Amino acid sequence: MVAWSFLGIRGNRAYQEDLGKVNPMHVLAVGLIGVLLLVVGLIGLVNWVVAK
């Protein structure tokens, strides 16, 4: 559900179904992990490009 939200391609009906089953703490945890991975990936990419 969090990945679909990042991409913005989830349909309204499926979104409503997922919303009824989800625990807010799980969404928060997965969202924070996703942001952390994105930031670490961007830092790694920048360091790799600058090192060349």
DSSP file (Angstrom, degrees, kcal/mol; ACC not computed):
  #  RESIDUE AA STRUCTURE BP1 BP2  ACC     N-H-->O    O-->H-N    N-H-->O    O-->H-N    TCO  KAPPA ALPHA  PHI   PSI    X-CA   Y-CA   Z-CA
    1    1 A M     >        0   0    0      0, 0.0     4,-1.7     0, 0.0     5,-0.1   0.000 360.0 360.0 360.0 -40.2    0.0    0.0    0.0
    2    2 A V  H  >  +     0   0    0      2,-0.2     4,-2.2     1,-0.2     5,-0.2   0.905 360.0  52.0 -68.2 -40.4    2.8    2.4    0.8
    3    3 A A  H  > S+     0   0    0      1,-0.2     4,-1.9     2,-0.2    -1,-0.2   0.911 108.7  50.6 -62.8 -41.5    4.6    1.6   -2.4
    4    4 A W  H  >>S+     0   0    0      1,-0.2     4,-2.2     2,-0.2     5,-1.2   0.875 109.5  52.5 -62.7 -35.6    1.5    2.3   -4.4
    5    5 A S  H  <5S+     0   0    0     -4,-1.7    -2,-0.2     2,-0.2    -1,-0.2   0.891 106.3  52.2 -68.2 -39.4    1.1    5.6   -2.6
    6    6 A F  H  <5S+     0   0    0     -4,-2.2    -1,-0.2     1,-0.2    -2,-0.2   0.905 117.9  38.2 -61.1 -40.3    4.7    6.6   -3.5
    7    7 A L  H  <5S-     0   0    0     -4,-1.9    -2,-0.2    -5,-0.2    -1,-0.2   0.729 100.4-138.4 -84.2 -23.1    3.9    5.9   -7.1
    8    8 A G  T  <5 +     0   0    0     -4,-2.2    -3,-0.2    -5,-0.2    -4,-0.1   0.817  67.3 116.5  72.9  31.8    0.4    7.3   -7.1
    9    9 A I      < +     0   0    0     -5,-1.2     2,-0.4     2,-0.1    -4,-0.1   0.147  33.8 120.2-119.5  20.1   -1.1    4.5   -9.2
   10   10 A R        -     0   0    0     -6,-0.4     2,-0.1    -9,-0.1     0, 0.0  -0.713  61.3-124.0 -89.2 133.5   -3.5    2.8   -6.8
   11   11 A G     >  -     0   0    0     -2,-0.4     4,-2.2     1,-0.1     5,-0.2  -0.348  19.9-117.3 -71.4 156.0   -7.2    2.8   -7.8
   12   12 A N  H  > S+     0   0    0      2,-0.2     4,-2.4     1,-0.2     5,-0.2   0.888 111.8  50.7 -64.0 -41.7   -9.8    4.2   -5.4
   13   13 A R  H  > S+     0   0    0      2,-0.2     4,-1.9     1,-0.2    -1,-0.2   0.942 113.6  43.7 -64.2 -47.4  -11.7    1.0   -4.8
   14   14 A A  H  > S+     0   0    0      1,-0.2     4,-2.4     2,-0.2    -1,-0.2   0.864 112.2  55.2 -64.9 -35.4   -8.5   -1.0   -4.0
   15   15 A Y  H  X S+     0   0    0     -4,-2.2     4,-2.2     1,-0.2    -2,-0.2   0.918 107.3  48.9 -62.9 -43.6   -7.3    1.9   -1.8
   16   16 A Q  H  X S+     0   0    0     -4,-2.4     4,-1.1     2,-0.2    -2,-0.2   0.874 110.8  50.8 -65.4 -37.7  -10.6    1.8    0.2
   17   17 A E  H  X S+     0   0    0     -4,-1.9     4,-0.6     1,-0.2     3,-0.4   0.922 112.2  46.4 -64.8 -44.5  -10.2   -2.0    0.7
   18   18 A D  H >X S+     0   0    0     -4,-2.4     4,-1.1     1,-0.2     3,-1.0   0.864 105.1  61.5 -65.5 -35.7   -6.6   -1.6    1.9
   19   19 A L  H 3< S+     0   0    0     -4,-2.2     3,-0.2     1,-0.3    -1,-0.2   0.826 100.8  53.8 -62.4 -32.2   -7.6    1.3    4.2
   20   20 A G  H 3< S+     0   0    0     -4,-1.1    -1,-0.3    -3,-0.4    -2,-0.2   0.703 114.4  40.4 -74.2 -19.6   -9.9   -1.0    6.1
   21   21 A K  H << S+     0   0    0     -3,-1.0    -2,-0.2    -4,-0.6    -1,-0.2   0.517  93.0 102.4-105.1  -8.6   -7.2   -3.6    6.8
   22   22 A V     <  -     0   0    0     -4,-1.1     3,-0.0    -3,-0.2    -3,-0.0  -0.496  59.9-140.7 -92.1 148.1   -4.2   -1.5    7.6
   23   23 A N    >>  -     0   0    0     -2,-0.2     4,-1.8     1,-0.1     3,-0.8  -0.907  16.9-139.1 -98.1 125.3   -2.6   -0.7   10.9
   24   24 A P  H 3> S+     0   0    0      0, 0.0     4,-2.4     0, 0.0     5,-0.2   0.830 101.7  56.7 -56.8 -33.6   -1.4    3.0   11.0
   25   25 A M  H 3> S+     0   0    0      1,-0.2     4,-2.5     2,-0.2     5,-0.2   0.875 105.2  51.3 -67.2 -35.0    1.8    2.0   12.8
   26   26 A H  H <> S+     0   0    0     -3,-0.8     4,-2.7     2,-0.2     5,-0.3   0.915 110.2  49.0 -66.1 -41.8    2.7   -0.4   10.0
   27   27 A V  H  X S+     0   0    0     -4,-1.8     4,-2.5     2,-0.2    -2,-0.2   0.923 112.5  48.2 -63.0 -44.1    2.2    2.3    7.4
   28   28 A L  H  X S+     0   0    0     -4,-2.4     4,-2.5     2,-0.2    -2,-0.2   0.921 113.1  47.6 -62.2 -44.8    4.3    4.8    9.3
   29   29 A A  H  X S+     0   0    0     -4,-2.5     4,-2.3     2,-0.2    -2,-0.2   0.929 114.6  44.8 -64.0 -46.1    7.1    2.2    9.8
   30   30 A V  H  X S+     0   0    0     -4,-2.7     4,-2.5     1,-0.2    -1,-0.2   0.889 113.1  52.0 -67.4 -37.9    7.1    1.2    6.1
   31   31 A G  H  X S+     0   0    0     -4,-2.5     4,-2.4    -5,-0.3    -2,-0.2   0.921 110.6  47.2 -63.1 -44.2    7.0    4.8    5.0
   32   32 A L  H  X S+     0   0    0     -4,-2.5     4,-2.5     2,-0.2    -2,-0.2   0.901 112.5  49.4 -65.0 -40.4    9.9    5.8    7.2
   33   33 A I  H  X S+     0   0    0     -4,-2.3     4,-2.6     2,-0.2    -2,-0.2   0.911 110.9  50.9 -63.8 -41.5   11.9    2.8    6.0
   34   34 A G  H  X S+     0   0    0     -4,-2.5     4,-2.2     2,-0.2    -2,-0.2   0.913 111.7  46.4 -62.3 -43.5   11.1    3.7    2.4
   35   35 A V  H  X S+     0   0    0     -4,-2.4     4,-2.6     2,-0.2     5,-0.2   0.908 111.9  51.7 -65.5 -41.7   12.2    7.4    2.9
   36   36 A L  H  X S+     0   0    0     -4,-2.5     4,-2.7     1,-0.2     5,-0.2   0.925 110.7  47.7 -61.1 -44.8   15.4    6.2    4.6
   37   37 A L  H  X S+     0   0    0     -4,-2.6     4,-2.4     1,-0.2    -1,-0.2   0.889 111.4  51.4 -63.7 -38.4   16.2    3.9    1.8
   38   38 A L  H  X S+     0   0    0     -4,-2.2     4,-2.4     2,-0.2    -2,-0.2   0.931 112.3  45.3 -63.1 -46.1   15.6    6.6   -0.8
   39   39 A V  H  X S+     0   0    0     -4,-2.6     4,-2.5     2,-0.2     5,-0.2   0.925 114.3  47.7 -65.0 -45.3   17.8    9.1    1.1
   40   40 A V  H  X S+     0   0    0     -4,-2.7     4,-2.5     1,-0.2    -1,-0.2   0.901 112.5  50.6 -63.4 -39.7   20.6    6.5    1.5
   41   41 A G  H  X S+     0   0    0     -4,-2.4     4,-2.4    -5,-0.2    -2,-0.2   0.908 111.0  47.6 -63.9 -42.2   20.3    5.6   -2.2
   42   42 A L  H  X S+     0   0    0     -4,-2.4     4,-2.6     2,-0.2    -2,-0.2   0.902 111.9  49.6 -66.7 -40.0   20.5    9.2   -3.3
   43   43 A I  H  X S+     0   0    0     -4,-2.5     4,-2.5     2,-0.2    -2,-0.2   0.922 112.0  48.9 -63.3 -43.0   23.5    9.9   -1.1
   44   44 A G  H  X S+     0   0    0     -4,-2.5     4,-2.2    -5,-0.2    -2,-0.2   0.899 111.5  49.7 -62.5 -40.9   25.2    6.7   -2.5
   45   45 A L  H  X S+     0   0    0     -4,-2.4     4,-2.5     2,-0.2    -2,-0.2   0.924 111.4  48.2 -63.7 -45.0   24.5    7.8   -6.0
   46   46 A V  H  X S+     0   0    0     -4,-2.6     4,-2.7     1,-0.2     5,-0.2   0.922 112.1  48.9 -62.9 -43.7   25.8   11.3   -5.5
   47   47 A N  H  X S+     0   0    0     -4,-2.5     4,-1.7     1,-0.2    -1,-0.2   0.886 111.9  50.0 -63.2 -37.8   29.0    9.9   -3.9
   48   48 A W  H  X S+     0   0    0     -4,-2.2     4,-0.7    -5,-0.2    -2,-0.2   0.910 113.3  45.0 -66.8 -42.2   29.5    7.5   -6.7
   49   49 A V  H >< S+     0   0    0     -4,-2.5     3,-0.7     1,-0.2    -2,-0.2   0.906 114.1  48.6 -68.8 -42.0   29.0   10.2   -9.4
   50   50 A V  H 3< S+     0   0    0     -4,-2.7    -1,-0.2     1,-0.2    -2,-0.2   0.824 104.6  60.2 -68.8 -31.3   31.3   12.7   -7.6
   51   51 A A  H 3<        0   0    0     -4,-1.7    -1,-0.2     1,-0.3    -2,-0.2   0.725 360.0 360.0 -70.2 -21.2   34.0   10.1   -7.1
   52   52 A K    <<        0   0    0     -3,-0.7    -1,-0.3    -4,-0.7    -2,-0.2   0.496 360.0 360.0 -76.3 360.0   34.4    9.6  -10.9
